[in-house]
Amino acid sequence: MLEVVALSALTAFLTAVGNGAAGEMGKQLLLSTGALTGRTLRQQTPLPTDVEGLEALASQVYARIGDDPRRAAEWASLLRSAPAQERISLSPGTLPPAPRNFTNRERAVRRLKREATRPAAGRPRCAQLSGPPGIGTTAVALHVGAVLHPRFPDGQFYVDLRDAAGENGPEPATVLQRLLQEMGVEHDRIPPTGAAREQLYRQLTARRRVLVVIDHASSVAQVRGLVPSTPDVFLLVVVSGRPFTLDALPVVVPPMSDRHALKMLRKVAGREQIARVKQQLPALLNRCAGNAFALRAAALRLLTEEAPATEPTSEPSAGDHPVRAATRSACDRLRPETARLCRLTALGGWPSIDAHLAAAAAGIEPAEAGRMLAEAVDVQLLEPLPDGRHRFRPEARRYLADTAGPEHGIAECSAAVTRVLDALLNRALHAAHAALPQSWRTEPPPERGAACSDEADGVAVLAAEVRNIVRAVSVAEEYQHIDTALRLARALWPLQLKAGYWDDVLPALRLAARCADEHRPESRMAGALHFQLAHCLGELGREEDGPRGGCRRGLRAGGRTHPRRGLVRRVAGLAGHAALVVRSGLRAVRRGRVPLPGDHFRPG
């Protein structure tokens, strides 16, 4: 029997169990393993979260079962009953197509190709591509991926961090989660902790020829854990703006010269169109300043307009960025009501927008908003997304938001943001109630708005809108819509409970719990949010990051400060007590042990 339960087998088994407890089957296996570990060592022993701790635990178990054939048989049976850890097959990749009119980036491309093909010599293949907004860094990365496609037969993976809900982008563990999803790893097989995700990433890329592109990275922490440890992986980090300190080959994309800028204009608009505006070319090239986005926008304008291009009606400011100048020019070409919709929609900094959200911002019907969004796409103000949504370029969004106040007034801008927050809250409450119709943690659905058809539809709506909801919590707090911020965060509960979107909802829960402590201390809402935060941190193996005792204090306060007495107060107290029991059980499962009677009364 000991040949079956070897030390190496125990170590591999405990590591797999500790890293793969996201799904229901994984949690059951974690619970069984924790119970058998406790019986073997004759004490409750939580499963460690680090590799060293798991190796030490395996050594302790192995030493005990060497003198206990019955326990050895139990471990052998558990190992045999565990599902086979089949090798994960990588998906072919999600790198978008390269731009058709790529122009004059030979030097940057040559340096990147040299880095990707040089002898490894013990040095990781890694490059950081940077340049000002709109200069064409993403185009360079996609072009290099297309040129080097035969060199990376095992996959080319692309993660764009631009759609993050916050200005600073997602956390490193979330970047790893997105990359693993792009690689084809199922949600239930993605480990909950950042260290385990990095370990899985390295296992998947070992002995494979892979290109990884991380676009719109904003900090070195987001990509430090992705630096390759094998010679056949090439990591390309794209930074829009100033580069950061990363142990990688720095490659800067400069503005185009006038000669190459004219060449790009001819590629996009055609020689005949360029010849028609020959007299205006010097001024046009000066305004675009070698910026690829501005040049493409100008070329498309020449291609679609019958009359020669004229100067923009609004005066450019000194030192105006070419992307902002192109955005201003695009606004001048739109109908006033469409330009108004774009400005008001840009105010919230939403990761993505659809017709309903834009309609709420402008106070119009969704059908009309959809037509206006199509007009904005035609003039390059918006980029269409595969799911029917749209998004702004960051620099274009900032220009639109900056001009919204002077154009429409503070009162109208504030009202537009409030309408969007109300629309998102309405959608979130409908979806949350549909996802958990019997739960006392979700509010009754609003009387107005579109209801979801069933539980699956509710979860799907929350998942599609999660980044906007997370952003809305921050915007609502900024605009002092405190109740809206707290209700939005609480509506995320079904998503973290049923779909495991812990990384996505964590920023909103942190902010909402802090906001509740400041504005609604010792309320049931504060208790509920602290419970959600504790659950989320626990699932991610980061309980130490939460406020000590915050969940317990908030839950108990929900019963103590209720305005009525008697039965209502007892019900509130029992609800808080029930939440503590649930949290205690979840924590026990997460630690790999069977909850004992009275566990929820113990401190901690």
C-alpha positions in Angstrom: 0.0 0.0 0.0 2.8 2.4 0.7 4.0 2.1 -2.9 0.6 3.6 -3.9 0.8 6.4 -1.3 4.3 7.6 -2.0 5.5 10.9 -0.6 5.6 12.4 -4.1 2.1 11.2 -4.8 0.8 12.8 -1.5 2.6 16.1 -2.3 1.1 16.2 -5.8 -2.3 15.3 -4.6 -2.4 17.9 -1.8 -1.1 20.6 -4.1 -3.8 19.8 -6.7 -6.5 19.8 -4.0 -5.3 23.1 -2.5 -5.1 24.8 -5.9 -8.2 23.5 -7.6 -11.1 24.0 -5.2 -13.2 26.4 -7.3 -15.9 24.0 -8.5 -18.3 21.9 -6.4 -16.4 18.7 -7.0 -13.2 20.4 -5.9 -14.8 21.7 -2.7 -16.0 18.2 -1.9 -12.6 16.8 -2.4 -11.1 19.6 -0.3 -13.5 18.8 2.5 -12.8 15.0 2.4 -9.0 15.7 2.3 -9.2 18.0 5.3 -11.2 15.5 7.3 -8.8 12.7 6.6 -5.8 14.9 7.3 -7.3 15.7 10.7 -7.9 12.1 11.5 -4.4 11.1 10.5 -2.7 13.8 12.5 -5.2 13.7 15.3 -5.9 17.4 15.2 -7.6 19.9 13.0 -5.1 20.9 10.4 -6.0 23.6 7.8 -4.5 23.0 4.3 -1.7 25.5 3.7 -1.9 27.8 0.8 1.8 27.9 -0.2 3.9 25.2 -1.8 6.3 24.9 1.1 3.4 24.3 3.6 1.8 21.7 1.4 5.1 19.8 1.1 5.6 19.9 4.9 2.0 18.7 5.4 2.6 15.8 3.0 5.7 14.8 4.9 3.8 14.8 8.2 1.0 12.7 6.8 3.4 10.3 5.1 5.3 9.8 8.4 2.0 8.9 10.2 0.6 6.5 7.7 3.9 4.6 7.6 2.9 3.2 11.0 -0.8 2.9 10.4 -1.9 0.5 7.6 -5.6 1.4 8.0 -4.9 5.2 7.4 -2.6 4.3 4.5 -5.5 2.4 3.0 -7.8 5.3 3.4 -5.4 7.7 1.8 -4.9 5.2 -1.1 -8.6 5.0 -1.6 -8.9 8.9 -1.6 -6.2 9.2 -4.1 -7.8 6.6 -6.4 -11.2 8.3 -6.1 -9.9 11.8 -7.0 -10.7 12.8 -10.6 -7.8 12.5 -13.0 -6.0 15.7 -13.5 -5.8 15.6 -17.3 -3.5 17.9 -19.1 -5.2 21.1 -20.1 -5.2 21.7 -23.8 -4.5 25.2 -24.8 -6.8 27.1 -27.1 -5.3 28.3 -30.3 -5.3 31.9 -29.1 -7.3 35.1 -29.3 -4.9 37.5 -31.0 -6.9 40.0 -33.0 -6.1 40.5 -36.7 -3.3 42.9 -37.7 -4.2 46.2 -39.2 -4.3 46.2 -43.0 -2.8 49.7 -43.5 0.3 49.2 -41.2 2.9 51.8 -42.1 6.5 52.6 -41.2 7.2 50.8 -38.0 10.1 48.8 -39.3 12.6 49.7 -36.6 10.2 48.7 -33.8 9.2 45.5 -35.6 12.8 44.6 -36.3 13.7 44.9 -32.6 10.8 42.9 -31.4 11.5 40.1 -34.0 15.1 40.0 -32.8 14.0 39.7 -29.2 11.6 36.9 -30.1 14.1 34.9 -32.1 17.4 35.5 -30.3 19.2 32.6 -28.5 17.6 32.4 -25.0 21.0 32.1 -23.2 19.1 32.0 -19.8 17.4 35.3 -20.4 13.6 35.5 -20.7 12.2 36.8 -23.9 10.2 39.8 -22.9 9.6 43.3 -24.4 7.8 46.4 -23.4 6.2 48.4 -26.2 5.3 52.0 -25.3 4.3 55.3 -26.9 1.8 58.1 -26.4 -2.0 57.4 -26.8 -3.0 56.7 -30.4 0.5 56.3 -31.7 0.0 52.7 -32.8 1.5 50.5 -30.1 -1.3 48.0 -30.3 -1.0 47.9 -34.1 2.7 47.1 -33.8 2.0 44.3 -31.4 -0.6 42.7 -33.6 1.6 43.1 -36.7 4.4 41.3 -34.9 2.1 38.6 -33.9 1.0 38.1 -37.5 4.5 38.1 -38.9 5.8 35.7 -36.2 2.7 33.4 -36.3 4.6 30.3 -37.5 7.1 30.7 -34.6 4.3 30.2 -32.0 2.3 27.2 -33.1 1.0 26.5 -29.5 -0.9 29.7 -29.2 -1.0 33.5 -29.4 -2.9 35.0 -26.4 -4.1 38.5 -26.1 -5.5 40.2 -23.0 -6.7 43.8 -23.2 -6.8 45.6 -19.8 -8.4 48.8 -21.2 -11.9 47.7 -20.2 -11.1 47.6 -16.5 -13.5 49.3 -14.1 -10.9 51.4 -12.4 -8.4 53.9 -13.6 -5.5 51.8 -12.3 -6.6 48.6 -14.1 -7.1 45.1 -12.6 -5.0 43.5 -9.9 -2.2 41.1 -10.9 -4.3 38.0 -9.9 -7.1 39.2 -12.1 -4.7 39.6 -15.1 -3.6 36.0 -14.5 -7.2 34.9 -14.4 -8.0 36.6 -17.7 -5.0 35.1 -19.3 -5.8 31.6 -18.1 -9.3 32.1 -19.5 -7.9 33.1 -22.9 -5.8 30.0 -22.8 -8.9 27.9 -22.5 -8.8 27.0 -18.8 -12.3 26.4 -17.6 -13.5 28.7 -14.8 -13.8 25.8 -12.3 -10.2 24.9 -12.9 -8.7 28.3 -12.3 -7.1 28.4 -8.9 -8.4 31.0 -6.4 -5.0 32.5 -5.4 -2.6 34.5 -7.4 0.4 32.3 -6.6 -1.5 29.2 -7.7 -2.6 30.9 -10.9 1.0 31.9 -11.7 2.1 28.3 -11.1 -0.6 27.0 -13.5 0.4 29.6 -16.1 4.0 28.4 -15.9 2.9 24.7 -16.1 0.8 25.4 -19.2 3.5 27.3 -21.0 6.4 24.9 -20.1 7.9 23.4 -23.2 5.4 25.2 -25.4 6.0 28.0 -28.0 3.6 30.7 -27.0 3.2 34.5 -27.6 1.5 36.4 -24.8 0.4 40.0 -25.4 -0.8 42.2 -22.5 -2.3 45.4 -23.9 -2.8 48.6 -22.0 -0.9 47.5 -19.0 -0.7 50.3 -16.3 1.7 48.9 -13.7 4.7 46.6 -13.5 2.8 44.5 -10.8 0.2 43.5 -13.4 2.8 41.7 -15.6 5.7 40.8 -13.3 4.3 37.4 -12.7 4.0 36.7 -16.4 7.7 37.1 -17.3 8.6 33.8 -19.0 10.7 31.1 -17.2 11.0 29.0 -20.4 12.9 30.0 -23.6 10.0 29.4 -26.0 7.6 31.9 -24.5 7.6 35.6 -25.7 5.9 38.1 -23.4 5.0 41.4 -25.1 3.7 44.1 -22.8 2.0 47.2 -24.4 1.9 50.4 -22.5 -0.2 53.4 -23.8 1.7 56.3 -22.2 4.9 56.4 -20.2 6.7 53.1 -19.7 7.3 51.6 -16.3 10.3 49.7 -14.9 10.2 46.2 -16.2 13.0 43.7 -16.8 12.4 43.6 -20.5 13.6 45.1 -23.8 12.2 48.6 -24.1 10.8 49.5 -27.5 9.4 53.0 -28.1 7.0 53.7 -31.0 7.8 57.3 -32.3 5.5 59.5 -34.3 5.5 59.0 -38.1 7.5 61.3 -40.3 5.5 63.4 -42.8 6.6 61.1 -45.6 5.3 58.0 -43.9 2.2 59.8 -42.6 1.3 60.8 -46.2 1.9 57.2 -47.2 -0.6 56.0 -44.6 -3.2 58.5 -45.8 -2.8 57.2 -49.3 -3.2 53.6 -48.1 -6.5 54.4 -46.3 -8.1 57.1 -48.4 -6.6 56.4 -51.8 -4.4 58.5 -54.0 -7.3 60.3 -55.7 -8.7 61.5 -52.5 -5.4 62.8 -51.3 -4.8 64.6 -54.5 -8.1 66.5 -54.1 -6.9 68.0 -50.9 -3.3 68.6 -51.8 -3.4 72.3 -50.7 -4.6 71.3 -47.2 -2.2 68.4 -46.6 0.5 70.5 -44.8 -2.1 71.7 -42.2 -3.6 68.2 -41.9 -0.2 66.6 -41.3 0.6 69.3 -38.8 -2.6 68.6 -36.8 -2.1 64.8 -36.8 1.6 65.2 -35.7 2.4 61.6 -36.9 -0.2 60.1 -34.6 -1.6 56.9 -36.3 -5.1 57.2 -34.8 -5.4 60.9 -35.9 -4.1 60.0 -39.4 -6.5 57.2 -39.8 -9.5 59.3 -38.6 -8.5 62.1 -41.1 -8.1 59.5 -43.9 -11.5 58.0 -43.3 -13.0 61.5 -43.3 -11.5 62.2 -46.7 -12.8 58.8 -47.9 -16.4 59.3 -46.8 -16.9 63.1 -47.5 -17.6 64.4 -50.9 -16.4 67.9 -50.2 -12.7 68.5 -49.4 -11.8 68.5 -45.7 -12.0 71.8 -44.0 -10.5 73.1 -40.8 -12.5 72.2 -37.6 -15.0 74.7 -36.4 -13.7 74.8 -32.9 -10.2 76.2 -32.2 -7.5 73.8 -31.0 -5.7 74.7 -27.8 -2.0 75.1 -27.5 -0.2 71.8 -27.3 -3.4 69.9 -28.0 -2.9 66.1 -28.3 -3.6 64.7 -31.8 -6.2 62.3 -30.4 -8.0 65.1 -28.7 -7.9 67.1 -31.9 -9.2 64.2 -33.9 -12.0 63.7 -31.3 -12.9 67.4 -31.6 -13.0 67.1 -35.4 -15.3 64.1 -35.1 -17.7 65.9 -32.8 -17.9 68.8 -35.3 -19.1 66.3 -37.9 -21.9 64.8 -35.8 -25.4 66.1 -35.3 -25.5 68.2 -32.1 -27.8 65.7 -30.3 -25.4 62.9 -31.2 -22.4 64.9 -29.9 -24.3 65.6 -26.7 -25.0 61.9 -26.2 -21.3 61.1 -26.6 -20.2 63.8 -24.1 -22.8 62.8 -21.5 -22.0 59.0 -21.9 -18.3 59.6 -21.5 -18.7 61.2 -18.1 -18.9 58.1 -16.0 -15.8 56.4 -17.5 -17.8 53.3 -18.2 -15.8 50.3 -19.4 -18.4 49.6 -22.1 -21.7 51.1 -23.2 -24.8 49.9 -25.0 -27.9 51.6 -26.3 -29.8 51.4 -23.0 -26.9 53.0 -21.0 -26.4 55.7 -23.6 -30.1 56.4 -23.7 -30.1 56.8 -19.9 -27.2 59.3 -20.1 -28.9 61.4 -22.8 -32.5 61.0 -21.5 -33.8 59.6 -24.8 -35.2 56.3 -26.1 -32.9 53.3 -26.6 -33.7 53.0 -30.3 -32.7 56.6 -31.0 -29.5 56.1 -28.8 -28.6 53.0 -30.9 -28.7 55.1 -34.1 -26.6 57.8 -32.5 -24.0 55.2 -31.4 -23.8 53.9 -34.9 -23.1 57.5 -36.1 -20.3 57.8 -33.5 -18.8 54.6 -34.7 -18.7 56.0 -38.3 -16.6 59.0 -37.3 -14.2 56.9 -35.1 -15.5 58.3 -31.8 -16.5 54.8 -30.6 -15.1 51.3 -31.1 -17.6 48.5 -31.6 -17.2 45.4 -29.4 -18.1 41.8 -30.4 -21.0 41.6 -27.9 -22.8 44.6 -29.4 -21.4 47.1 -27.0 -19.1 50.0 -27.6 -16.2 51.7 -25.9 -14.3 55.0 -26.1 -10.6 55.4 -26.6 -9.3 56.6 -23.2 -7.9 59.9 -24.6 -11.1 60.5 -26.6 -13.3 59.8 -23.6 -11.3 62.2 -21.5 -11.7 65.0 -24.1 -15.5 64.4 -24.3 -15.8 64.4 -20.5 -13.7 67.5 -20.2 -15.9 69.4 -22.7 -19.3 68.1 -21.4 -19.4 70.7 -18.5 -18.7 73.8 -20.6 -21.1 72.6 -23.4 -24.0 71.4 -21.3 -23.6 72.7 -17.8 -22.9 71.1 -14.5 -26.6 70.4 -13.6 -27.2 68.4 -16.9 -23.9 66.5 -16.5 -24.8 65.5 -12.9 -28.3 64.5 -14.0 -26.9 62.3 -16.8 -24.6 60.4 -14.4 -27.5 59.9 -12.0 -29.7 58.5 -14.7 -27.0 56.0 -15.7 -26.5 55.0 -12.1 -30.2 54.5 -11.7 -30.4 52.4 -14.9 -27.5 50.2 -13.8 -29.0 49.7 -10.4 -32.4 48.8 -11.9 -30.7 46.2 -14.2 -28.6 44.8 -11.4 -31.5 44.5 -9.0 -33.6 42.7 -11.6 -30.8 40.3 -12.4 -29.8 39.7 -8.8 -33.4 38.8 -7.8 -33.7 36.5 -10.8 -30.4 34.8 -10.0 -31.4 34.2 -6.3 -35.2 34.5 -6.2 -35.6 32.9 -2.7 -32.6 34.6 -1.1 -33.2 37.2 1.7 -29.9 38.8 0.6 -31.3 40.1 -2.7 -33.8 43.0 -2.9 -37.3 42.5 -4.5 -37.2 43.4 -8.2 -38.1 47.0 -9.1 -41.5 47.7 -10.5 -40.1 49.2 -13.7 -37.4 47.8 -16.0 -36.9 44.6 -17.9 -37.1 41.4 -15.8 -34.8 38.5 -16.4 -36.4 35.2 -17.6 -34.8 32.8 -15.1 -31.8 32.2 -12.8 -29.4 31.6 -15.6 -30.5 34.7 -17.4 -30.0 36.7 -14.1 -26.5 35.5 -13.7 -25.7 36.1 -17.4 -26.9 39.7 -17.1 -24.8 40.4 -14.0 -21.8 38.8 -15.7 -22.2 41.0 -18.8 -22.6 44.1 -16.7 -20.2 43.4 -13.9 -17.5 45.8 -14.9 -19.9 48.7 -15.3 -21.5 47.9 -11.9 -18.1 47.9 -10.3 -17.3 51.2 -11.9 -20.8 52.5 -10.9 -20.0 51.8 -7.2 -17.1 54.1 -7.4 -19.0 56.8 -9.4 -21.9 56.7 -7.0 -19.6 57.1 -4.0 -17.9 60.1 -5.8 -21.2 61.7 -6.5 -22.4 61.0 -2.9 -25.2 58.7 -4.0 -24.4 56.5 -1.0 -27.4 54.3 -1.0 -27.0 53.6 -4.7 -23.4 52.6 -4.2 -24.2 50.2 -1.4 -27.2 48.6 -3.2 -25.1 48.1 -6.4 -22.4 46.3 -4.4 -24.9 44.1 -2.6 -26.5 43.2 -5.9 -23.2 41.5 -6.9 -23.8 38.7 -4.3 -25.3 36.2 -6.7 -22.4 36.7 -9.1 -19.8 35.9 -6.4 -21.8 33.0 -4.9 -23.0 31.2 -8.0 -20.5 32.2 -10.7 -17.2 32.8 -8.7 -16.5 36.3 -10.0 -14.5 37.1 -6.9 -11.7 39.0 -8.7 -14.1 41.1 -10.6 -16.3 42.2 -7.6 -13.6 42.6 -5.0 -12.8 46.3 -5.8 -16.5 47.2 -5.5 -16.9 45.3 -2.2 -13.9 47.0 -0.7 -15.1 50.4 -1.5 -18.7 49.7 -0.5 -17.7 48.2 2.9 -15.6 51.2 3.6 -18.4 53.5 2.5 -20.9 51.7 4.7 -18.6 52.1 7.7 -18.4 55.8 7.1 -22.0 56.6 6.3 -24.1 53.6 7.5 -22.2 52.2 10.5 -23.7 49.3 12.4 -26.4 48.9 9.9 -27.7 45.7 8.3 -26.4 46.9 5.0 -22.9 47.3 6.5 -23.1 43.8 7.9 -24.2 42.4 4.5 -21.4 44.1 2.7 -18.8 43.0 5.2 -20.1 39.4 4.8 -19.8 39.6 1.0 -16.3 41.0 1.4 -15.2 38.3 3.8 -16.6 35.6 1.6 -14.8 37.1 -1.5 -11.5 37.4 0.3 -11.9 33.9 1.8 -12.5 32.3 -1.6 -9.4 34.1 -2.9 -7.3 32.9 0.0 -6.8 36.5 1.2 -8.6 36.7 4.5 -5.8 38.6 6.0 -6.5 41.5 3.7 -9.9 42.1 5.2 -10.8 44.3 8.3 -10.4 42.1 11.4 -13.8 41.4 12.8 -15.6 43.7 10.4 -18.1 41.1 9.2 -19.0 39.9 12.7 -19.4 43.4 14.1 -21.5 44.5 11.2 -23.8 41.5 11.2 -24.4 41.7 14.9 -25.0 45.5 14.6 -27.8 44.8 12.1 -29.9 43.3 14.9 -28.8 45.7 17.7 -29.6 49.0 15.9 -32.9 48.1 14.3 -35.4 50.9 14.9 -38.1 48.5 16.2 -38.1 46.1 19.2 -39.4 42.7 19.8 -39.9 40.3 16.9 -38.3 42.5 14.2 -35.2 42.9 16.3 -35.0 39.1 16.9 -35.4 38.4 13.2 -32.6 40.8 12.3 -30.4 39.2 14.9 -31.1 35.7 13.7 -30.4 36.8 10.1 -27.0 38.1 11.2 -26.4 34.9 13.2 -27.3 32.8 10.2 -24.9 34.7 8.0 -22.1 34.0 10.6 -22.9 30.3 10.5 -22.8 30.2 6.7 -19.5 32.1 6.7 -18.1 29.8 9.3 -19.0 26.7 7.2 -17.6 28.2 4.0 -14.4 29.1 5.8 -14.2 25.5 7.2 -14.6 24.0 3.7 -12.0 26.4 2.3 -9.5 25.4 5.0 -10.2 21.7 4.3 -11.8 20.6 7.5 -15.2 19.5 8.7 -17.0 22.2 10.8 -17.5 21.1 14.4 -20.6 21.9 16.5 -20.3 25.4 17.9 -17.6 26.5 15.5 -19.5 29.7 14.6 -19.3 30.8 18.3 -15.6 30.8 18.4 -13.7 34.1 18.1 -12.0 35.0 14.8 
